Amino acid sequence: MNAQSASPRRAWNMVHYQCLTCGKDVERWPSQVKNPNRVFCSVRCRARRFRSGWATRCAVCGKMFRTSPWYAARGWDRCCSKKCASYKSIKGKKIVDGYIKIYLPGHHRGTHQGYVFEHIAVAEKAFGRQIELDEVVHHIDGDRQNNSPSNLVIMSRANHVKAHREGLCVS
């Protein structure tokens, strides 16, 4: 087969993308792109993108930090610093989605392992009654770890959703 009889590459079939690192325009055949969110103009740009790490939220303080994609995919890097990591492992306390859980076996809102959210226990003690299952303890300032009684309010679930929807709450 000679060079003239072969069909030329048709540029109109190529798809235009933008490099995620440097922003250059990149043309790729559709079969070359498995994930359009991972298109780079060169191997160097791809390495630079992944060397900088992924943005992840600290499980203790909620601060954003960068971690290795390999660690983030496995859920190993959950804390931004050694201080937060040591706080997370204090005996009798756990941090779950930014909320502090304390060990109170037999509590009516506790898990089967005996842990209950600290803000629920503090609110029950401050208000002198049990919190029903259809009620929620709301943090006024939006800080999930500020469990002082002056920062906690008991609401029904419906009022809590309505307050967040109307923007009356910080978080």
N, C-alpha and C positions, 0 to 999 in steps of 0.2 A: 504494500500500500504506500503510495507516495504522499508527500506532505500536502499537496494541493487537494487531494480527494478526501482527506480527513476533514471532518467538520470542525470549524473553528469554535473555540470556547465562547459561549454566548454570555456576555456580561450582563444581559438583562435578567438572567436567572439568579444572579447573585443577590444576597440580602445584605443590606447596609446595617452595621451596628456601630456602637461607640465603645471604645476601650474604657473599661471601668477604672483604670488607674490614671491614664494621662488624658483621656478624652478624645484621642485621634479617631477619625472615621476609619472603619475596618470593613472590608468586603469579604464575605465568606459564602461558600456554597451551603445551602440548607442542610445537606448531609454532614457537614463539618461541625455543625452547632448542635450539641445535645441539650445544652441549657443556655438560653439567651441571656441569663443573668450572670454568666461567667465567660464573657467574651473579652479577650485581651489582644492587643496588637502584636505582642511579642512575648517570648518566654521570660524576658527580663521584667516586663510589666506585671506578668502573672506572679512571679516570685516576689516582687516588691509589694504587691497587694496582700499576699498571704503572710509575708514576713512581719507585716505590721500588726497582724492579729485581728481577732474579731471583737467587737464591742459586746460586753456582757454586763449584766447588772449584778452587783454584790448581793448575796442572799441575806446578809446581816444588816448592812447600812443602806442598801439601795443605790449606792454610788455606781456610775458607769465606769468600767475599766476594760482594758484590752487584754485578751488572752490568746493563746495558741488555738488555732482551729481544731487541732488534734485533741487538746484537752477539753475544749468547749463541747465538742461532739460527744464526748464520753461523760460530760457532767462533772469533771474532776475539779476544775477551777471555779468554785462557787463564791469565793471570798476575794476581796480586793487587796487584802493585806494580812500579815501574820496576826495582827491585833484582832481583826474581825474573825479570822479562822479560830483563834483561841477562845474568843467570846462565844462562838457558835458551839464549842464543845464543852462548855462549863457543865459539870455534872448537875443533873436535875433541870437543865434548861435546854431548849432547842429553839432554833430560828426557822420558821416556815413562812416563806413568801414575805419576809420582812416583819412578821409578827413573832412575839416571844411566846413560847409554850413552856409551861412549868409542870413539874411532876406533882400531881395531886390525885392519887389513886382514890377511886370511889366517887369522884365528882360527877354530878348528873350530866354535865356537858363534856366530860372527858372522853378520850379515846380508849380503846381496849387495852392500850399500853399504859394508861394512867395519866396522860398528858392533857392539859387544858390550856386554852389561850389565856395569857396572863391578864389581858384587859377585861376579860369576862369575870375572872376571880376578883379583881380589884373593884370592878363596878358592883358586883354582888355584895362585897363587904361594905363599900361606901354607901350604897342605897339601902342596905339592910334587907334584901330580898333576893330570891332566885330569879334569874333571867329566863323567861319562857323561850321555847324553841322558835316562836314566831317573832321574837324580838332580836335586835342587833345592838351592839355597843359601838358607837361611832366616836372616832378620834376627831375632836374639833379642829386641831391644827393640822391634821393630815399626816402626822408623824406616827407610824405604826408602832414605834417602840416607846413613845411617850405615854406611859400608862398611869400618869398621876390622876387622881380622882377628879380634879378640876378640868381635865382635858377630855373626860369621857361623858357621853350622853347616851341614854337608852332610848331607842326608837323602834317603832314597828318596821318590818321589812319594807312595807309599801311606802311609808314616809321617808325611809332612808333612800330608796331608789328615786323617789320624787325630788328629794333635796339635792341629790347628785345631778339629776337631769336638769334641774333648774339652775344649777351652778351656785347654790347657796353654800356648798361645802368646799373646803380647800382641795380635797382629793376625791 
